């Protein structure tokens, strides 16, 4: 299934005609394409629209593709990278893959191979973004709990009974029951199974 709609490709290559050719090809498939003549030009770009994939030459004037990749890793900017090159060494390719590059294509390559690599990278990123949003949503819900309610919640998930929770936290059993009721209401959860499933998300 194509992931082109609303997806962004950031293309970095010092060959102007090659950039223009790839931009035209990807634009015809529905991708939003952003082109840069160097690694420094891309790194100086302030905003990245997501989901996105970076398609970059390996050897360019100024920073190399791997040096650019290292800068992105250092900045914790998790944009997937596909390297394309006609002159890079095996060691450069290995370095790029070790830093997390999705693929490495040697020029000349079939456009179908690059499109397949881009779609694989975008799909992987969509899954990663969905998990991140899920974690954020979970944390936002948990912020609704008071500190004592969070303590009770954690003990419930560990399988502790009401009397054991009461003893451990120096509470009455009735207070523990009220906290449990509050927890279910604030997290919009109906029962213990739902609470365990919620707290187990992405752990």
N, C-alpha and C positions, 0 to 999 in steps of 0.2 A: 504494500500500500504506500502510495507517495506521501511524503511529509512536506511537500513543497509549500503548501498554503501557509502563509504567515510565518515562514521560516526564513532565516537570514544567513547568507553566506558572506563571510569576510575573506576576500581574496587578496593575498599579498604576493606580488611578483614584480621584478624589475623590468620585465619585458612588456612594453606597452601593448604591442599587437596581440600577445598571448593573453594579457589581461582582458582586452576588449573582446577577444574571441570567446573566452570562458564566460565573461559576463553576459554576452549575447545568448550563449547556449543555456546557461542556468536561468536567465530571465525568461526565456521562451518556455521553460518548464514551470514557471510560476514562482520561483524563488526571488526574494529581495536580495540583490547583490550589491556589496560595497567593496570598492577596489582601492588598493593602496600600493604605492610603488616601492615601499621599503618597510622593514620591520619597525623602524623608528616612527614612520608615519602612522602605522597601525597602533603602536603603543601610545602615541600621542593623541589617539582618538578617545574622547572622553566617555562616550556612551555606547554600550553594546545592547542591541535589542535581542531578546530571547524568544524562542529557542534559536541557537546560533551554532555555526560550525566555522572553523578557520581553515582555509585551504591556502597553504603557503609553500613557496619555493624554499629549498634548503639553503642554497648559496646565493647571496645577494650582496651588493655594496653595503657597507655598514654592518649592522648586526646580522648574523646568520639566522636561519630558521630556528636552530636549536637554542641559540642565545635568546631569541625572542620568546621561545617556549619556556625557557628557564625563568625569564622575567615574569611571565604569566603565572607560572607555578609559585614563584616567590610572593606574588600579589594575591595568591589564592583565587585566581580568576579561572574557574573551571570550564573554559570553553574547549570543546574537543577539537583536536588538530589533525589534519590530513596533510602529509608532506608530499609534494610533487617535485621531482628534480631530475636533471639530466646529467649532473656532474658530481653529485655527492658520493662520498666514500661509504663503505660498509659500516665503518665505525660511527659516522655521522647518523646513519639510519638507525643503528643500534641505540645510540644515545637518545634519539628522538623517541623511539619506542619505549625505552626505559623510563622516560619522563611522562609517558602516558599517551603518546600519539596513537590515534585510532588505526591509521594505515600509512603506508609509504608506497607511492606509485612512481615508477621510473618513466621519464619521458623518452620517447613518445608513448602515450597510453591510450587505451580506448575510452572514449567519453562515457560509455556505459559503465566501465569499471569505477570511474570517479563518481558518477551519480550514485552507484550502489554504495560506495564508501560513505558518501555524504548522507544518504538516507539511513544507513546503519548508525552513523554518529548521532544524527538528530533523534532517532528513535531511542538510543541509549540515553541521550540527554533528557528527553521527555520523561522517561521512567525515573531518572534521577531527580528531576524537578518535581515530579508528582510526589515522590517520597519525601522530599524536603518540605513541600507544602503540607503534607500530612503530619510531619513532625512538628511544624510550626503551629498547625491547628490544634494538635494535642497539647502542646505547651501552653497555648492561649487558654484552653479549657482548664488546665490544671491550675492556672493562676487564679481561677475563681475560688479555689479552696483556701480556707484559712490554714495557717501553719499546723494547727492541731488536727484539722481535718485531713491534711496531707499525710500526717504521721499515721493516723488511723487507716487511711486508704492503703498505704504501703503495707501495713500489717495484715489487712484483710487479704490482699493479694498473696501474701506469704502463707496464707491458710490459717492464721490465728483466729481462734474463737473469740466471741464477745468477752467472756470472763478473762481470757488470757490477755486481751488487749487492755481491758480495764485494769488488770493487775500491773501490766508493764508500764502503762502511762499514768497510773495513780488516778484513775477515773472511776466513776460509778458505771455499772452496766447500762443504766438508763441513759447516761450521757453518751456512752459509746453508740448505743442504738440511735440516738438523735444525730450524732455525727455521721453515721452511715446513711441515714435518711437524707441529710444535707448533701452528702457526697453524690448520691444517686441523682438528686434533683439538679445540682449544679453541673454535673457532667452529662446530664440527659441520658442516663443509663437506667435500665429497668431492673436488672438483677445482678447477682454475683458473677455469672458467666459473662455477662456483657462488660462488667468492670474488669475482669481478668483479660478479656480480649482487647479492651481499650488500652490497658496499661502495658500490654505485650507488644503493641504496635511498634515496629522498627527498633526493637530492643536487641 
